Amino acid sequence: MRRITLKVMTLSVALLTFLATTTVASACWFGAYQPEEPKSLREE
């Protein structure tokens, strides 16, 4: 029973670490970070 629990915990940690890294690396893809466009690049 302890071996199964250890494998499940290891898999969970690996999956959550992967998801956290992916979310942080692609925050702008999710819309969480949208930087303001500099005035010099705007076409007004």
Secondary structure, 3 states (H helix, E strand, C coil): CHHHHHHHHHHHHHHHHHHHHHHHHCHHHHCCCCCCCCHHHCCC
